[in-house]
Amino acid sequence: MCTNGINTTQFKNNIEQIDEAIALTRRWVHRAYHSADDGGQAKTASLLQKSQSLLDEVRALLSEAADTVEEEADTSSGVSVNLV
């Protein structure tokens, strides 16, 4: 559905693609964390672990944004659907 010049389905898919890229990056950070931790680099491991947490927060916000796209499209379309 296109609302206010935005195809909401495509926009939601775009947000999901960003989330997938962040998920991949998080996986790489996780691997780097284990390398640092196994190598006895405690400070580096700690920073990488914090990075993982921040990436998890980003993914949660992206998930919320994807849900909000549909909610806003439904409320701003001016169309209401009633069961008859």
Order of alpha helices (4+ residues) and beta strands (2+ residues): beta-beta-alpha-alpha
